[in-house]
């Protein structure tokens, strides 16, 4: 099982801060995961509409979208950080 954690407007659009899912064998990379999540309903599709801006951390380490998800215990999804 893998814990997914959502931050900022990703969390707001999905409607929850976290969930635990079983990663299907065909979900190999972060890109695969994002594509899969977009099929889970309108709220996921809205949150991940512009997936290229979504930042990802696997086990609290920032990764690119081509990173492998196998063995991940936690995957965090968040929008770009802004300064201020």
Secondary structure, DSSP 4 states (H G I P E B T S, - for coil): -EEEEE-HHHHHHHT-SEEEEPPPTT--BHHHHHHHHHTT-HHHHHHTTTGGG-EEEETTEEE-TTSB-TT-SEEEEEPPP---
